[in-house]
Amino acid sequence: MKQETTLTAGETALREGLRIWAEVDLDAIEANVRALCERAGEAKLLAVVKGNAYGHGAIAVAQAAVAAGAWGLGVISVDEGEYLRAAGIEAPLLVLGPSAPVLARRLVAADLRVTVGSIELGQALSDAARAAGRTARVHVKVETGLNRFGLQPDEAVALAEALRALAAVEVEGLATHLASVDEGDKTFTHAQHEAFHRSAQRLDWVPLHHVSSTGGLLDLPNLRLGMVRAGIGVYGYYPSDEVSHDLAL
């Protein structure tokens, strides 16, 4: 009986007429996540797998990250979240990008944590969660200087309080995004953190505060707070030449 030969990724690609392929070492992914988790200490680690896990394959990377100790996974949209749920991923999934209110039922059905930027989305999630007999977990993002997606501090505080009053909604997180933490000069980063801290003090009932990324975890461990959102570090890269490289990735 003829024994079948196991083909390498390259051989398989060439057999199918492809000239370019990627080989991803999942053991390396797991090692990176374990190292990041150790550096995060008591803070939860959210492994960011948006954009098909930075092109590395969302399902395989998500499975490896969770196996290595990541608390949850960060996605950009409901579609990415549904994709991971369909593959059997049960870990917490946080949608980091904006969502339209019309997507509320899908967000709730897939048990996705949602970054909420309006009371309209909050109300839609409340309605969908009550209809499904579930709780919608939401995060509010404070704009402190990145100017991408978030609310000014006073608006963020007001929205969090309004969301708190909605039925079947739990305000689980309060976040911001550090604009220049990967640079050597941390002056603006400290200013952003101070602005976030002032908002967080007004919302001390929110259990999970998160601002830090891979660069922040490497250089400013005091900013770990309740959770760290690690993206590029999961894939074995340092975010710049200006941050510490003392963690083996």
Summary of the structure (lengths in Angstrom):
residues: 249
radius of gyration: 19.6
end to end distance: 44.7
largest distance: 73.6
contacts: 816
relative contact order: 0.13
helix: 45%
strand: 16%
